[in-house]
């Protein structure tokens, strides 16, 4: 869905309600995004690896929870820096992804606000991730990142970044 100059893409992944007893629901909001760096004339983005609950490695966009007093933009820049080691400036909003999952005997509705960021410094590394969730970080060419990202919704956000940079959005 395109909405004038304030272009926003909302991607929703429906999850059926759990069977049996009704779990309490909570909403979590977080922010992160696609951090772009141009290297040797090619746009590349920093993507993190983490282990899911089953122990499998997932490659995903950096993101995290909003700290008290932070704006979404501040959260996106901080989370990118913590999880990738790259300092970045937020350029524009890319879209929002929301999904449901069950953890700790509750249903969680997670809303993730994604931004396009431009790298301004730093070096790839996960040692500043306070939660220790990021186990690896790598640069991937923007036009090939969809081959590496685990989640379809994040592949769509990366595509939105590509369209923005190419001027086709």
Secondary structure, DSSP 8 states (H G I E B T S, - for coil): ---GGG---EEEE-----SSS--EEEEEEEEEEEEEEEETTEEEEEEEEEE-TTS-EEEE-EEEE--TT--HHHHHHHHHHHHHSEEEEEEEEEEEEEEEEEETTEEEEEEEEEEEEEEEEE---STT-TT----EEEEEEGGGGGGT-S-HHHHHHHHHHHHHHHT--
